[in-house]
Amino acid sequence: MLDFGMNVAITGANGFVGRNVGAHLAKNGFTITGIARKAKDEKFPIILSEDLAEARLGNVIQNYDALIHLIGQGRQNVRDTYEKVNVSLTRNAVALCKRAGIKKIIYMSGLGVDKSTTLGYFISKYNAEQEIVKSGLDYTIFRASYIVGKDDPLSKTLREQIRKRKIIIPGSGNYRFQPIFVGDVSEIIGKAIVEKRFSNKIIDLVGPQIINYNLFVKKFLHGRNVPIQRLDFEDAYHDALHGKGSFGVDDLAIMAGDYIGSHKKLASLAKMKFIRWDEILKSGSLS
Ligand SMILES: NC(=O)c1ccc[n+]([C@@H]2O[C@H](COP(=O)([O-])OP(=O)(O)OC[C@H]3O[C@@H](n4cnc5c(N)ncnc54)[C@H](OP(=O)(O)O)[C@@H]3O)[C@@H](O)[C@H]2O)c1
């Protein structure tokens, strides 16, 4: 239990991470105000905003202790480009903190982001990180691997493929990732708000288990007999580029990127116990 009685605002509050983090922090004594484009039935109040630039927002969250910025997207389109959603709205989040007198910002970037990246999605995340690093605010930036929990997008995709009785594995399936439980992500975000050792740091947010996609799928199936189709990467890209299939162009690039971070480093900073992905699976909360 954290229980610090602080006021915290969350952008992207209706998203998968936002609603879980918000509910967890609200349960643990934080006063949470979500910021979103639509009012939904969350476990905390939501104020509406299209782009975080509305003048009234600053008054509502005046002098809050922290802002958790979770607006983001991993598939761009002509209207909502990475530059617009990931970079400009981060700039607006920083400006909102300054207007409202909020000194601490927490941002969710992606594992694999760094200044030498050539992937459009990662470039936008890197530029968003830079908006925050250069802002003068106290920041904690997390570079997350796949965050898993009830209704996470990857588990949803797999459940849908199971329903249609065809699991698709793009490429070899040997690329790895480090799933991290959304409950642990919520806990660590709570710590990052209150504990000084998280100040002005960029941290890989990776779970205790490195797992390749083949094994991930096998375990997810729990012995269920669902045909697996191995899809050549070229075909997977073809489908993605034509708006078909379960994976977007950048999802495939990230899979092929085989990005791995140091869980040991995270664990020694966070000083908490993380749940392993197969324990989450066993609890039945994903599949
Ligand atoms: N989930 C993961 O495994 C993972 C891994 C690495 C990094 N991240 C990052 O963590 C953050 C949260 O991820 P998530 O899984 O919660 O994503 P999500 O479920 O897609 O939620 C993203 C949120 O961003 C908001 N948003 C998107 N475009 C917007 C726009 N043009 N204007 C205003 N709001 C907009 C959405 O609002 P609406 O609800 O109104 O659509 C939604 O609430 C994102 O920045 C993501 O890149 C996530």
The ligand as a Gaussian input file, in Angstrom:
#p B3LYP/6-31G(d) Opt

LIG

0 1
 N        0.622000      -0.989000     -23.459000
 C        1.903000      -1.224000     -23.688000
 O        2.344000      -2.379000     -23.737000
 C        2.864000      -0.078000     -23.890000
 C        4.220000      -0.365000     -24.108000
 C        5.098000       0.696000     -24.293000
 C        4.646000       2.001000     -24.241000
 N        3.313000       2.240000     -24.028000
 C        2.861000       3.634000     -23.991000
 O        2.086000       3.840000     -22.821000
 C        1.057000       4.789000     -23.089000
 C       -0.287000       4.183000     -22.701000
 O       -0.450000       2.978000     -23.450000
 P       -1.833000       2.208000     -23.477000
 O       -1.511000       0.773000     -23.699000
 O       -2.685000       2.604000     -22.332000
 O       -2.443000       2.774000     -24.822000
 P       -3.998000       2.978000     -25.208000
 O       -4.852000       1.994000     -24.499000
 O       -4.037000       3.022000     -26.686000
 O       -4.299000       4.418000     -24.625000
 C       -3.747000       5.554000     -25.206000
 C       -4.512000       6.776000     -24.760000
 O       -4.068000       7.876000     -25.573000
 C       -5.201000       8.631000     -25.932000
 N       -5.019000       9.267000     -27.241000
 C       -4.600000       8.696000     -28.400000
 N       -4.613000       9.607000     -29.395000
 C       -5.049000      10.774000     -28.845000
 C       -5.290000      12.069000     -29.348000
 N       -5.091000      12.377000     -30.629000
 N       -5.748000      13.010000     -28.488000
 C       -5.970000      12.736000     -27.204000
 N       -5.775000      11.512000     -26.642000
 C       -5.320000      10.560000     -27.469000
 C       -6.342000       7.644000     -26.048000
 O       -7.527000       8.356000     -25.825000
 P       -8.973000       7.770000     -26.175000
 O       -9.268000       6.806000     -25.048000
 O       -9.844000       8.977000     -26.172000
 O       -8.845000       7.118000     -27.522000
 C       -6.019000       6.636000     -24.952000
 O       -6.656000       6.963000     -23.751000
 C        1.173000       5.154000     -24.559000
 O        1.934000       6.324000     -24.691000
 C        1.943000       3.988000     -25.150000
 O        2.693000       4.356000     -26.283000
 C        2.417000       1.239000     -23.853000

